[in-house]
Amino acid sequence: MKSAEEQLSTYKSVHLNSKNIRTHFVGVPLIIWSIFLLLNLIPVNFFAWDDPAISINVASAFAIGVLIYYFKLHASLAIGLSLFILPVLYSTYLVAEVQGAVWIAIGVFVIGWVFQLIGHKYEKAKPAFVDDLNQLLIGPFFLMAELYFMLGLEKELDKQITPMAVEKRRALETLRREARS
């Protein structure tokens, strides 16, 4: 498994433009929310307590798996992601009970991707997942890291990944220029 620094620097290498990052702070949560809503619509429940809102269904099983992955990468960032994912799980569980929930999920998903694509127009770089599908899981992890950096937390992590990201971006741009020649 690649380190948190390696994964974050790869993601950041195509997310250096502040406008792109801002669009991702809208787009990524919308996409995550819509995916959890779709997962909540799958009629499989592995375990339920007396309160049906507290259950292990496909959405919560996915959340547990992803959070374990995030904790293996970086416990501090994973705590922040847990605080984000828990309300997402609960709200999507509630919306899954609404008639037409699948259309809500699809609409929110499309809107989220519109924000993503607008951001990459600013960046003038393709999304990170195009070359590595694992980067789809790193998007939320990256945004949590960026939030921590904005709050003055995890300064050492920022000092590590930013130069790596800039170097990776230079290499990408060199390859792009060479391909055009």
C-alpha positions as CSV (number, residue, x, y, z in Angstrom):
1,M,0.0,0.0,0.0
2,K,1.3,3.4,-0.9
3,S,1.9,5.8,2.0
4,A,-0.4,8.7,2.8
5,E,2.2,11.1,1.6
6,E,2.6,9.4,-1.8
7,Q,-1.1,9.2,-2.4
8,L,-1.8,12.8,-1.3
9,S,1.1,14.2,-3.4
10,T,-0.2,12.3,-6.4
11,Y,-3.7,13.7,-5.9
12,K,-2.4,17.2,-5.1
13,S,-0.2,17.2,-8.3
14,V,-3.4,17.7,-10.3
15,H,-5.1,19.9,-7.6
16,L,-2.7,22.8,-7.2
17,N,-5.1,25.5,-8.4
18,S,-7.1,27.1,-5.6
19,K,-10.2,27.4,-7.7
20,N,-10.1,23.7,-8.5
21,I,-9.7,22.9,-4.8
22,R,-12.7,25.1,-4.0
23,T,-14.9,23.3,-6.6
24,H,-13.8,20.0,-5.1
25,F,-14.9,21.1,-1.6
26,V,-18.4,21.2,-3.2
27,G,-18.2,18.4,-5.8
28,V,-16.6,15.7,-3.8
29,P,-19.0,15.8,-0.8
30,L,-22.0,15.8,-3.2
31,I,-20.6,12.8,-5.0
32,I,-19.9,11.0,-1.7
33,W,-23.4,11.8,-0.4
34,S,-25.0,10.5,-3.6
35,I,-23.0,7.3,-3.6
36,F,-24.0,6.6,0.0
37,L,-27.6,7.3,-0.9
38,L,-27.4,4.7,-3.7
39,L,-25.7,2.2,-1.4
40,N,-28.5,2.7,1.1
41,L,-31.0,1.8,-1.6
42,I,-29.5,-1.7,-1.9
43,P,-32.0,-3.9,0.0
44,V,-29.3,-5.8,2.0
45,N,-29.0,-5.5,5.7
46,F,-26.3,-7.6,7.4
47,F,-27.3,-6.7,11.0
48,A,-29.8,-4.3,12.7
49,W,-30.3,-3.2,16.2
50,D,-33.8,-2.2,17.6
51,D,-33.3,1.2,15.9
52,P,-33.4,0.6,12.1
53,A,-31.2,3.7,11.6
54,I,-28.4,1.8,13.4
55,S,-27.7,-1.1,11.0
56,I,-25.0,-2.7,9.0
57,N,-26.2,-2.4,5.5
58,V,-24.2,-2.0,2.2
59,A,-23.6,1.7,2.9
60,S,-22.3,1.3,6.4
61,A,-20.2,-1.8,5.5
62,F,-18.6,0.3,2.7
63,A,-18.1,3.2,5.2
64,I,-16.4,0.9,7.7
65,G,-14.1,-0.5,5.0
66,V,-13.1,2.9,3.7
67,L,-12.5,4.3,7.2
68,I,-10.3,1.3,8.0
69,Y,-8.3,2.1,4.9
70,Y,-8.1,5.8,5.9
71,F,-7.0,4.9,9.4
72,K,-4.2,2.7,8.0
73,L,-3.1,5.7,5.9
74,H,-3.3,8.4,8.6
75,A,-5.2,8.2,11.8
76,S,-5.6,12.0,12.4
77,L,-7.2,12.6,9.0
78,A,-9.3,9.5,9.4
79,I,-10.9,10.9,12.5
80,G,-11.9,14.0,10.6
81,L,-13.3,11.8,7.8
82,S,-15.2,9.7,10.3
83,L,-16.9,12.9,11.6
84,F,-17.8,13.7,8.0
85,I,-19.0,10.2,7.0
86,L,-21.3,9.5,10.0
87,P,-23.8,12.4,9.2
88,V,-23.6,11.4,5.6
89,L,-24.5,7.8,6.5
90,Y,-27.4,8.9,8.6
91,S,-28.8,11.5,6.3
92,T,-28.7,9.2,3.3
93,Y,-30.3,6.5,5.3
94,L,-33.2,8.9,5.9
95,V,-33.4,10.1,2.3
96,A,-33.4,6.5,1.1
97,E,-36.9,6.2,2.5
98,V,-38.2,9.0,0.3
99,Q,-39.9,8.1,-3.0
100,G,-37.7,8.9,-5.9
101,A,-34.5,8.7,-3.8
102,V,-32.7,7.1,-6.7
103,W,-33.3,10.2,-8.8
104,I,-32.2,12.4,-6.0
105,A,-28.9,10.4,-5.9
106,I,-28.4,10.6,-9.6
107,G,-29.1,14.4,-9.7
108,V,-26.7,15.1,-6.8
109,F,-24.1,12.8,-8.4
110,V,-24.3,14.7,-11.7
111,I,-24.1,18.1,-10.0
112,G,-21.1,17.0,-8.0
113,W,-19.3,15.9,-11.2
114,V,-20.2,19.2,-12.9
115,F,-18.3,21.0,-10.1
116,Q,-15.4,18.6,-10.5
117,L,-15.1,19.1,-14.2
118,I,-15.3,22.9,-13.9
119,G,-12.5,22.7,-11.4
120,H,-10.3,20.7,-13.7
121,K,-10.9,23.3,-16.4
122,Y,-9.2,25.8,-14.1
123,E,-6.5,23.3,-13.3
124,K,-5.9,22.4,-16.9
125,A,-5.2,18.9,-15.8
126,K,-7.2,15.7,-15.9
127,P,-8.7,14.2,-12.8
128,A,-6.3,12.0,-10.7
129,F,-8.5,8.9,-11.0
130,V,-7.9,8.7,-14.8
131,D,-4.5,7.2,-14.2
132,D,-5.2,5.5,-10.9
133,L,-8.7,4.5,-9.8
134,N,-7.6,4.4,-6.2
135,Q,-7.4,8.2,-6.4
136,L,-11.2,8.1,-6.2
137,L,-10.8,7.1,-2.5
138,I,-8.1,9.7,-2.0
139,G,-10.2,12.7,-3.0
140,P,-12.1,12.9,0.3
141,F,-8.8,12.1,2.1
142,F,-7.1,15.0,0.3
143,L,-9.9,17.4,1.1
144,M,-9.7,16.5,4.7
145,A,-5.9,17.1,4.6
146,E,-6.5,20.5,2.9
147,L,-9.0,21.4,5.6
148,Y,-6.5,20.4,8.3
149,F,-3.8,22.5,6.6
150,M,-6.2,25.5,6.5
151,L,-6.8,25.1,10.2
152,G,-3.0,25.1,10.8
153,L,-3.0,21.3,11.6
154,E,-0.7,18.7,10.2
155,K,1.9,21.2,9.0
156,E,4.6,18.6,8.6
157,L,2.4,16.6,6.3
158,D,1.8,19.7,4.2
159,K,5.5,20.4,4.0
160,Q,6.1,16.8,2.8
161,I,3.4,16.5,0.2
162,T,3.4,19.9,-1.5
163,P,7.0,19.8,-2.9
164,M,6.3,16.2,-4.0
165,A,3.1,17.3,-5.7
166,V,4.8,20.2,-7.5
167,E,7.6,17.9,-8.8
168,K,5.0,15.3,-10.0
169,R,3.1,18.1,-11.8
170,R,6.3,19.3,-13.5
171,A,6.9,15.7,-14.7
172,L,3.4,15.5,-16.0
173,E,3.7,18.7,-17.9
174,T,7.0,17.7,-19.3
175,L,5.4,14.4,-20.6
176,R,2.5,16.4,-22.0
177,R,4.9,18.8,-23.9
178,E,6.9,15.9,-25.2
179,A,3.8,14.1,-26.4
180,R,2.8,17.2,-28.4
181,S,6.2,17.5,-30.1
